[in-house]
Amino acid sequence: MAQYIEFTPEQKERAATIDLEEFLLRQGEKFIKSGREKRLASDHSITVRGCEWFDHASNEGGRAVSFVQKYYGKSYVEAMSMLLGESMEPVYPQAKKQEQVDQKPFAPPVPNANMHRVFAYLLKTRGLDADVVSYFARRKLLYEDAAHHNAVFIGTDEGGCPRHAHLRSTNSFGKAFRLNVESSDPRYSFHHTGTDGSLYVFEAPIDMLSYISMNPRQWQEHSYVACCGTSPIPVVQMLKPDTQIVYLCLDNDDAGHKASERMADLLHERGVMTERLVPELKDWNDDLLHTQKEELVPCLSL
């Protein structure tokens, strides 16, 4: 017989308003900062803020109790007990009431007078093809920001207006800095629109450019999108009536495989054929650098 416990309205509200960030940290989860929200490191499509969560892949969300039910496979009673404990008193702190903050208008970083640091980083450190980098730079879709000399990857809407900006530090040492500029529209991340009905999907802009560098033949005929994470939102935005196949080129790790499965299910529901392309190493830039290193060894031995 299923366990039945009648919870008071106060207990229901306390459980629902548990601070999800603190709860998940105690479960061993890690976070990636995403604007005013935190993104799960183990599943980049999920963001949490206070007691609220949202899954950008399945387009659903809620508060703490529903999160525990969905992502820990718990019944309602089990979720309540997990959050409140046997004493039915809060085990975790309550989320602070979120202040209503008006969203700032999107403003891409101010470009630097030149791209010396970004070109050096992308070509020498990341091994990208100079012609490919120059293609996006000439179209103002890739530049160096004046304030911190980060690489800026711009995503535009159908009219060519910038709507999204992803920053990537050019430091070759220490922890890499990655950030989507506040108020970026997730539909319009860094991309290229081709004409042959194929779409290649990547997590990071540098992986997208790495793949193109390794496969330069008639690359401009294909469409490409870097999700700047694993959300399917920009992928759906890139679909056109003539899209015949989507190549899922996400990272060769657990998060990349899971995100690819979710995207494939979503696209199949829309009648779009998919194929998984997996880098041999963790990502396409690792593959590019490894290939260049192997090509260099025979030359040095001559």
Order of alpha helices (4+ residues) and beta strands (2+ residues): alpha-alpha-beta-beta-beta-beta-beta-alpha-alpha-alpha-alpha-beta-beta-beta-beta-beta-beta-alpha-beta-alpha-beta-alpha-beta-alpha
